[in-house]
């Protein structure tokens, strides 16, 4: 019986663990799922936080965050969703430490992880930049805004955006391209205006 249970767990997919956790609320299921991806979580945390102890703390904080979020979040691809949650957690920690998100790499998808730079900016400057970004997002057409938010902030691929929004795949690409251009123009206008 024990070997059968052990063998069954070894064959569990991420989706199986996630379903089991949601069904039972058993933290052991979530822990086993999280352990599969802990190296990736640590690597992302270390890349952003640049300190081993801070990265280790963040790994534990992300796990604690998952306990609640997975009860309500719709997750199709756990690994990519976890990567996004981890990245966002680290960005919030950096923001709290007066780290500024530089805009030069913000829209370069290939280098989206490199847009975090430490500068001696003030909290007021950071708040202004974040406020401007929020204002500019609101100026986009609804389709552009949804596409940009899902692509850059939730790290969904074109196909996932199309499935989630009902937009045609070719339209998603167009909305992203136009939304990115319009957002960049708006941000530049706010900086120079």
C-alpha positions in Angstrom: 0.0 0.0 0.0 2.8 2.5 1.0 4.7 1.7 -2.2 1.6 2.1 -4.3 0.9 5.5 -2.7 4.6 6.6 -3.2 4.5 5.5 -6.8 1.2 7.4 -7.4 2.7 10.6 -6.0 5.8 10.3 -8.1 3.5 10.2 -11.2 1.5 13.3 -10.0 1.6 16.3 -12.3 1.6 19.9 -11.1 -2.1 19.9 -12.0 -2.7 16.8 -9.9 -1.0 18.3 -6.8 -2.8 21.6 -7.3 -6.2 19.8 -7.6 -5.4 17.7 -4.5 -4.4 20.8 -2.5 -7.6 22.6 -3.5 -9.7 19.6 -2.6 -8.1 18.8 0.8 -6.3 22.0 1.8 -3.4 19.7 2.8 -0.2 21.7 3.0 1.8 18.5 2.3 0.4 18.5 -1.2 1.3 22.1 -1.7 4.7 21.6 -0.2 5.5 18.7 -2.6 4.3 20.8 -5.5 6.4 23.8 -4.4 9.5 21.7 -3.8 9.5 20.7 -7.5 10.0 24.4 -8.4 11.9 25.7 -5.5 15.2 25.9 -7.4 13.5 28.2 -10.0 11.9 30.3 -7.3 15.3 30.8 -5.5 17.0 31.6 -8.8 14.4 34.3 -9.6 14.6 35.7 -6.1 18.4 35.8 -6.1 18.4 37.4 -9.5 16.2 40.3 -8.3 17.3 40.6 -4.7 21.0 39.9 -5.2 21.4 38.6 -1.7 21.3 34.9 -0.7 19.7 35.4 2.7 17.0 37.8 1.2 16.4 35.3 -1.6 16.0 32.4 0.9 13.5 34.5 3.0 11.6 35.4 -0.2 11.3 31.7 -1.1 9.5 31.1 2.2 7.4 34.2 1.8 6.3 33.1 -1.7 5.2 29.7 -0.3 3.2 31.4 2.4 1.6 33.6 -0.3 0.6 30.5 -2.3 -1.3 29.0 0.6 -4.0 31.6 0.1 -3.7 32.5 -3.5 -4.0 29.0 -4.8 -7.4 28.6 -3.1 -8.9 31.3 -5.4 -6.6 31.8 -8.4 -7.3 30.0 -11.7 -3.9 28.5 -12.6 -3.4 26.7 -16.0 0.3 26.5 -16.0 1.7 26.4 -12.5 5.3 26.9 -13.3 4.8 30.1 -15.3 2.2 31.4 -12.9 4.6 30.7 -10.0 7.4 32.5 -11.9 5.2 35.5 -12.2 4.1 35.5 -8.6 7.7 35.2 -7.5 8.9 38.0 -9.8 6.1 40.3 -8.5 6.9 39.4 -4.9 10.5 40.4 -5.5 9.6 43.6 -7.3 7.4 44.6 -4.4 10.2 44.0 -2.0 12.6 46.1 -4.1 10.0 48.8 -4.3 9.8 48.8 -0.5 13.6 49.3 -0.4 13.4 52.4 -2.7 14.4 50.6 -5.8 13.2 52.1 -9.1 11.8 50.2 -12.0 13.7 51.7 -15.0 11.6 52.2 -18.1 14.2 51.5 -20.7 13.8 47.7 -20.6 10.2 47.6 -19.5 8.9 46.8 -23.0 11.7 44.5 -24.2 10.2 41.1 -23.6 13.5 39.2 -24.1 15.0 41.2 -21.2 12.0 41.7 -19.0 13.9 40.5 -16.0 16.6 43.0 -16.4 14.5 46.1 -16.0 15.1 46.4 -12.2 17.9 48.9 -11.4 18.9 50.3 -8.1 19.1 54.1 -8.1 19.1 56.7 -5.3 15.7 58.0 -6.4 13.3 59.2 -3.8 10.0 57.6 -2.8 8.2 60.6 -4.4 9.9 59.9 -7.7 9.0 56.2 -7.6 5.4 57.0 -6.7 5.2 59.5 -9.5 6.5 57.0 -12.0 4.1 54.3 -10.9 1.3 56.8 -10.9 2.1 57.9 -14.4 2.3 54.3 -15.5 -1.1 53.6 -14.0 -2.6 56.7 -15.6 -1.1 55.8 -19.0 -2.5 52.3 -18.8 -5.9 53.8 -18.3 -5.5 55.8 -21.6 -5.2 52.7 -23.7 -8.1 51.1 -25.5 -9.6 48.3 -23.4 -8.2 45.6 -25.7 -4.7 47.1 -25.7 -4.7 47.5 -21.9 -5.9 43.9 -21.2 -3.3 42.5 -23.7 -0.4 44.6 -22.2 -1.3 43.7 -18.6 -1.7 40.0 -19.3 1.5 39.9 -21.4 3.9 42.0 -19.3 2.5 41.7 -15.8 1.2 38.1 -15.8 3.6 36.8 -18.4 1.0 35.1 -20.5 1.8 34.1 -24.0 -0.2 35.3 -27.1 -2.2 32.1 -27.2 -3.1 32.3 -23.4 -4.2 35.9 -23.8 -6.4 35.0 -26.8 -8.0 32.1 -24.8 -8.5 34.2 -21.7 -9.9 37.3 -23.5 -11.6 35.8 -26.6 -9.5 38.0 -28.9 -8.3 36.6 -32.1 -4.6 35.6 -31.9 -3.6 38.0 -34.7 -5.5 40.8 -32.8 -3.6 40.1 -29.6 -0.3 40.7 -31.4 -1.7 44.0 -32.9 -3.1 45.1 -29.5 0.2 44.4 -27.8 2.3 46.3 -30.4 0.0 49.3 -30.5 -0.6 49.3 -26.7 3.2 49.2 -26.1 3.8 52.1 -28.5 1.0 54.2 -27.0 2.0 53.5 -23.5 5.6 54.4 -24.2 4.5 57.7 -25.9 2.3 58.5 -23.0 5.1 57.9 -20.4 7.5 60.0 -22.5 4.9 62.8 -22.6 4.5 62.7 -18.9 8.3 62.8 -18.3 8.7 65.8 -20.6 5.4 67.5 -19.8 
